[in-house]
Amino acid sequence: MTVTKSVRLSRKGQFVLPKEMRDALKVGEGDELLAVLDGDRVILTRPEDHARAARGALRGTWGRNSREIARYLNRERQSWR
């Protein structure tokens, strides 16, 4: 679902998130949102959604299982000496 609304900034740089968007995000007064600047866009998400989206992004980076990860870490530690 894509919703586009025009908002106006106050002198303090504040704006009101339209009710339709607050309802869609299930957020209300006092809730925290994560603001991400992506080029010329600002993306607002609930922090837990952002964490959920990033979960697993590094899976396999250091190894596919605990043995491979331990081997990788040992090699790294050896390189520090």
CYANA upper distance limits for C-alpha pairs under 8 A (distance plus 0.5 A):
  3 VAL  CA     21 MET  CA      8.00
  5 LYS  CA     18 PRO  CA      7.86
  7 VAL  CA     15 PHE  CA      6.88
  7 VAL  CA     16 VAL  CA      7.36
  7 VAL  CA     17 LEU  CA      8.03
  7 VAL  CA     18 PRO  CA      8.47
  8 ARG  CA     15 PHE  CA      6.44
  8 ARG  CA     16 VAL  CA      8.36
  9 LEU  CA     13 GLY  CA      5.68
  9 LEU  CA     14 GLN  CA      5.76
  9 LEU  CA     15 PHE  CA      5.44
 10 SER  CA     14 GLN  CA      5.66
 10 SER  CA     15 PHE  CA      6.86
 17 LEU  CA     21 MET  CA      7.05
 17 LEU  CA     22 ARG  CA      6.96
 18 PRO  CA     22 ARG  CA      6.84
 19 LYS  CA     23 ASP  CA      6.47
 20 GLU  CA     24 ALA  CA      6.70
 21 MET  CA     25 LEU  CA      6.64
 22 ARG  CA     26 LYS  CA      6.28
 22 ARG  CA     27 VAL  CA      5.74
 22 ARG  CA     28 GLY  CA      7.06
 23 ASP  CA     27 VAL  CA      7.00
 25 LEU  CA     45 THR  CA      8.32
 25 LEU  CA     46 ARG  CA      8.05
 27 VAL  CA     31 ASP  CA      6.49
 32 GLU  CA     46 ARG  CA      7.39
 32 GLU  CA     47 PRO  CA      7.86
 33 LEU  CA     44 LEU  CA      6.68
 33 LEU  CA     45 THR  CA      6.08
 33 LEU  CA     46 ARG  CA      5.31
 33 LEU  CA     47 PRO  CA      6.51
 34 LEU  CA     43 ILE  CA      8.44
 34 LEU  CA     44 LEU  CA      6.05
 34 LEU  CA     45 THR  CA      5.76
 34 LEU  CA     46 ARG  CA      6.36
 34 LEU  CA     47 PRO  CA      5.91
 34 LEU  CA     50 HIS  CA      8.29
 35 ALA  CA     42 VAL  CA      6.90
 35 ALA  CA     43 ILE  CA      6.13
 35 ALA  CA     44 LEU  CA      5.19
 35 ALA  CA     45 THR  CA      7.27
 36 VAL  CA     42 VAL  CA      6.03
 36 VAL  CA     43 ILE  CA      5.56
 36 VAL  CA     44 LEU  CA      7.00
 37 LEU  CA     41 ARG  CA      6.33
 37 LEU  CA     42 VAL  CA      5.12
 37 LEU  CA     43 ILE  CA      6.97
 38 ASP  CA     42 VAL  CA      6.58
 38 ASP  CA     43 ILE  CA      7.70
 45 THR  CA     49 ASP  CA      7.02
 45 THR  CA     50 HIS  CA      7.05
 46 ARG  CA     50 HIS  CA      7.09
 47 PRO  CA     51 ALA  CA      6.82
 48 GLU  CA     52 ARG  CA      6.49
 49 ASP  CA     53 ALA  CA      6.58
 50 HIS  CA     54 ALA  CA      6.81
 51 ALA  CA     55 ARG  CA      6.57
 59 ARG  CA     63 GLY  CA      8.43
 59 ARG  CA     64 ARG  CA      8.09
 60 GLY  CA     64 ARG  CA      5.45
 62 TRP  CA     68 GLU  CA      7.72
 62 TRP  CA     69 ILE  CA      5.81
 62 TRP  CA     72 TYR  CA      6.80
 63 GLY  CA     67 ARG  CA      8.43
 63 GLY  CA     68 GLU  CA      5.29
 63 GLY  CA     69 ILE  CA      5.29
 63 GLY  CA     72 TYR  CA      7.77
 64 ARG  CA     68 GLU  CA      6.81
 64 ARG  CA     69 ILE  CA      7.73
 65 ASN  CA     69 ILE  CA      6.76
 66 SER  CA     70 ALA  CA      6.56
 67 ARG  CA     71 ARG  CA      6.71
 68 GLU  CA     72 TYR  CA      6.64
 69 ILE  CA     73 LEU  CA      6.69
 70 ALA  CA     74 ASN  CA      6.62
 71 ARG  CA     75 ARG  CA      6.77
 72 TYR  CA     76 GLU  CA      6.79
 73 LEU  CA     77 ARG  CA      6.64
 74 ASN  CA     78 GLN  CA      6.66
 75 ARG  CA     79 SER  CA      6.83
 76 GLU  CA     80 TRP  CA      7.24
 77 ARG  CA     81 ARG  CA      7.73
